[in-house]
Amino acid sequence: QVQLVESGGGLVQPGGSLRLSCAASGDIASVNVMGWYRQAPGKQRELVAVVSVGGSTSYGDSVKGRFTISRDTKTTVHLQMNSLKPEDTAVYYCNAEVTTTDWGTAAPWGQGTQVTVSS
């Protein structure tokens, strides 16, 4: 079993900043890729940012230059969101691609955290 726990969502005014965090725990041998997706009402879930075990990052086009993903431990990532816009409003989900201690694989999702950008 692998669990993801997210924190840091909330309400912010346009132009403001928020920082999301996600911590993985459980039967983990390695976390190969970890990051964030988001889903706005009536829209499909989309990539926000991911980081690999080697430190490579990938960002959705709409957040490039404004959001930064970082990894400070093997099982914890942060998403720094700056210059937030109303269209960034969504539920943000953490996801990880994990090798488990029995050498299986898992790709759990967090419970989601709401980010609302509004004046």
Contacts in CASP RR format, 6 or more apart in sequence:
PFRMAT RR
TARGET T0000
AUTHOR 0000-0000-0000
METHOD contacts of the structure
MODEL  1
QVQLVESGGGLVQPGGSLRLSCAASGDIASVNVMGWYRQAPGKQRELVAV
VSVGGSTSYGDSVKGRFTISRDTKTTVHLQMNSLKPEDTAVYYCNAEVTT
TDWGTAAPWGQGTQVTVSS
1 26 0 8 1.000
1 27 0 8 1.000
2 24 0 8 1.000
2 25 0 8 1.000
2 26 0 8 1.000
2 27 0 8 1.000
2 28 0 8 1.000
2 96 0 8 1.000
2 98 0 8 1.000
2 100 0 8 1.000
2 106 0 8 1.000
2 108 0 8 1.000
3 24 0 8 1.000
3 25 0 8 1.000
3 26 0 8 1.000
3 108 0 8 1.000
3 110 0 8 1.000
4 22 0 8 1.000
4 23 0 8 1.000
4 24 0 8 1.000
4 94 0 8 1.000
4 95 0 8 1.000
4 96 0 8 1.000
4 108 0 8 1.000
4 109 0 8 1.000
4 110 0 8 1.000
4 111 0 8 1.000
5 22 0 8 1.000
5 23 0 8 1.000
5 25 0 8 1.000
5 110 0 8 1.000
5 111 0 8 1.000
6 20 0 8 1.000
6 21 0 8 1.000
6 22 0 8 1.000
6 92 0 8 1.000
6 93 0 8 1.000
6 94 0 8 1.000
6 110 0 8 1.000
6 111 0 8 1.000
6 112 0 8 1.000
6 113 0 8 1.000
7 20 0 8 1.000
7 21 0 8 1.000
7 22 0 8 1.000
7 113 0 8 1.000
8 18 0 8 1.000
8 19 0 8 1.000
8 20 0 8 1.000
8 21 0 8 1.000
8 113 0 8 1.000
9 18 0 8 1.000
9 20 0 8 1.000
9 92 0 8 1.000
9 113 0 8 1.000
9 114 0 8 1.000
9 115 0 8 1.000
10 18 0 8 1.000
10 113 0 8 1.000
10 114 0 8 1.000
10 115 0 8 1.000
10 116 0 8 1.000
11 116 0 8 1.000
11 117 0 8 1.000
11 118 0 8 1.000
12 18 0 8 1.000
12 84 0 8 1.000
12 115 0 8 1.000
12 116 0 8 1.000
12 117 0 8 1.000
13 117 0 8 1.000
13 118 0 8 1.000
13 119 0 8 1.000
14 84 0 8 1.000
14 85 0 8 1.000
14 86 0 8 1.000
14 117 0 8 1.000
14 118 0 8 1.000
14 119 0 8 1.000
15 82 0 8 1.000
15 83 0 8 1.000
15 84 0 8 1.000
15 85 0 8 1.000
15 117 0 8 1.000
16 82 0 8 1.000
16 83 0 8 1.000
16 84 0 8 1.000
16 117 0 8 1.000
17 80 0 8 1.000
17 81 0 8 1.000
17 82 0 8 1.000
17 83 0 8 1.000
17 84 0 8 1.000
18 81 0 8 1.000
18 84 0 8 1.000
18 115 0 8 1.000
19 78 0 8 1.000
19 79 0 8 1.000
19 80 0 8 1.000
19 81 0 8 1.000
20 36 0 8 1.000
20 78 0 8 1.000
20 79 0 8 1.000
20 81 0 8 1.000
20 92 0 8 1.000
20 94 0 8 1.000
20 113 0 8 1.000
20 115 0 8 1.000
21 76 0 8 1.000
21 77 0 8 1.000
21 78 0 8 1.000
21 79 0 8 1.000
22 34 0 8 1.000
22 35 0 8 1.000
22 36 0 8 1.000
22 76 0 8 1.000
22 77 0 8 1.000
22 78 0 8 1.000
22 79 0 8 1.000
22 94 0 8 1.000
22 96 0 8 1.000
22 110 0 8 1.000
23 75 0 8 1.000
23 76 0 8 1.000
24 31 0 8 1.000
24 34 0 8 1.000
24 75 0 8 1.000
24 76 0 8 1.000
24 96 0 8 1.000
24 98 0 8 1.000
24 108 0 8 1.000
25 75 0 8 1.000
27 100 0 8 1.000
27 101 0 8 1.000
27 102 0 8 1.000
28 75 0 8 1.000
28 98 0 8 1.000
28 99 0 8 1.000
28 100 0 8 1.000
28 101 0 8 1.000
29 98 0 8 1.000
29 99 0 8 1.000
29 100 0 8 1.000
29 101 0 8 1.000
29 103 0 8 1.000
30 53 0 8 1.000
30 74 0 8 1.000
30 98 0 8 1.000
30 99 0 8 1.000
31 53 0 8 1.000
31 74 0 8 1.000
31 75 0 8 1.000
31 96 0 8 1.000
31 97 0 8 1.000
31 98 0 8 1.000
32 52 0 8 1.000
32 53 0 8 1.000
32 97 0 8 1.000
32 98 0 8 1.000
32 99 0 8 1.000
33 50 0 8 1.000
33 51 0 8 1.000
33 52 0 8 1.000
33 53 0 8 1.000
33 96 0 8 1.000
33 97 0 8 1.000
34 50 0 8 1.000
34 51 0 8 1.000
34 71 0 8 1.000
34 75 0 8 1.000
34 77 0 8 1.000
34 94 0 8 1.000
34 95 0 8 1.000
34 96 0 8 1.000
34 97 0 8 1.000
35 48 0 8 1.000
35 49 0 8 1.000
35 50 0 8 1.000
35 51 0 8 1.000
35 69 0 8 1.000
35 77 0 8 1.000
35 79 0 8 1.000
35 94 0 8 1.000
35 95 0 8 1.000
35 96 0 8 1.000
36 48 0 8 1.000
36 49 0 8 1.000
36 50 0 8 1.000
36 69 0 8 1.000
36 77 0 8 1.000
36 79 0 8 1.000
36 92 0 8 1.000
36 93 0 8 1.000
36 94 0 8 1.000
36 95 0 8 1.000
37 45 0 8 1.000
37 46 0 8 1.000
37 47 0 8 1.000
37 48 0 8 1.000
37 92 0 8 1.000
37 93 0 8 1.000
37 95 0 8 1.000
38 45 0 8 1.000
38 46 0 8 1.000
38 48 0 8 1.000
38 88 0 8 1.000
38 90 0 8 1.000
38 91 0 8 1.000
38 92 0 8 1.000
38 93 0 8 1.000
38 115 0 8 1.000
39 45 0 8 1.000
39 46 0 8 1.000
39 90 0 8 1.000
39 91 0 8 1.000
39 93 0 8 1.000
40 87 0 8 1.000
40 89 0 8 1.000
40 90 0 8 1.000
40 91 0 8 1.000
43 90 0 8 1.000
45 93 0 8 1.000
46 60 0 8 1.000
47 58 0 8 1.000
47 59 0 8 1.000
47 60 0 8 1.000
48 59 0 8 1.000
48 60 0 8 1.000
48 63 0 8 1.000
48 67 0 8 1.000
48 79 0 8 1.000
48 92 0 8 1.000
49 57 0 8 1.000
49 58 0 8 1.000
49 59 0 8 1.000
49 60 0 8 1.000
49 63 0 8 1.000
49 67 0 8 1.000
49 68 0 8 1.000
49 69 0 8 1.000
49 79 0 8 1.000
50 57 0 8 1.000
50 58 0 8 1.000
50 69 0 8 1.000
50 95 0 8 1.000
51 57 0 8 1.000
51 69 0 8 1.000
51 70 0 8 1.000
51 71 0 8 1.000
51 77 0 8 1.000
53 74 0 8 1.000
55 71 0 8 1.000
57 69 0 8 1.000
59 65 0 8 1.000
59 67 0 8 1.000
59 69 0 8 1.000
62 87 0 8 1.000
63 81 0 8 1.000
63 88 0 8 1.000
66 81 0 8 1.000
66 82 0 8 1.000
66 83 0 8 1.000
66 84 0 8 1.000
67 79 0 8 1.000
67 80 0 8 1.000
67 81 0 8 1.000
67 82 0 8 1.000
68 79 0 8 1.000
68 80 0 8 1.000
68 82 0 8 1.000
69 77 0 8 1.000
69 78 0 8 1.000
69 79 0 8 1.000
69 80 0 8 1.000
70 77 0 8 1.000
70 78 0 8 1.000
70 80 0 8 1.000
71 77 0 8 1.000
71 78 0 8 1.000
72 78 0 8 1.000
77 94 0 8 1.000
79 92 0 8 1.000
81 88 0 8 1.000
81 115 0 8 1.000
84 115 0 8 1.000
84 117 0 8 1.000
85 117 0 8 1.000
86 117 0 8 1.000
86 118 0 8 1.000
87 117 0 8 1.000
88 115 0 8 1.000
88 117 0 8 1.000
89 115 0 8 1.000
89 116 0 8 1.000
89 117 0 8 1.000
89 118 0 8 1.000
90 115 0 8 1.000
91 112 0 8 1.000
91 113 0 8 1.000
91 114 0 8 1.000
91 115 0 8 1.000
92 112 0 8 1.000
92 113 0 8 1.000
92 114 0 8 1.000
92 115 0 8 1.000
93 109 0 8 1.000
93 110 0 8 1.000
93 112 0 8 1.000
94 109 0 8 1.000
94 110 0 8 1.000
94 112 0 8 1.000
95 107 0 8 1.000
95 108 0 8 1.000
95 109 0 8 1.000
95 110 0 8 1.000
96 106 0 8 1.000
96 107 0 8 1.000
96 108 0 8 1.000
97 105 0 8 1.000
97 106 0 8 1.000
97 107 0 8 1.000
98 105 0 8 1.000
98 106 0 8 1.000
98 107 0 8 1.000
98 108 0 8 1.000
99 105 0 8 1.000
100 106 0 8 1.000
END
